[in-house]
Amino acid sequence: MDELLSIVREIDLPSAYDHFAEGEAPQLPYLLYLIPASNNFAADDRAYFKVNEVHIELYSAVKDLSAEQAVEAVLDRHSVFYEKSETWIPSEKLYEVLFIFDLEVKTNG
């Protein structure tokens, strides 16, 4: 989780894990990040290689290429291979650009 927090902080946009508390969302653009799943390699009832699936969600009111490029630049600096998709959320009047990638879980030892 330390590496993920480092990446998110380096992007330098307001951010929160999963969501902001109701009424506390900052001005757009902002990021949400979460770990919805894992892609672990296991054998003999043991996870030998732990990998988290990470989602970074960029929200903006208009198509914000500079914010997207900021996220991409940080992911590139960290040698993160990501998939990217975009959607318009009519009920919120927001664009969501979703970056999905795997991040190895570093263990002490």
Secondary structure, 3 states (H helix, E strand, C coil): CHHHHHHHHHHCCCEEECCCCCCCCCCCCEEEEEEEEECCEEECCEEEECEEEEEEEEEECCCCHHHHHHHHHHHHHCCCCCEEEEEEECCCCEEEEEEEEEEECCCCC
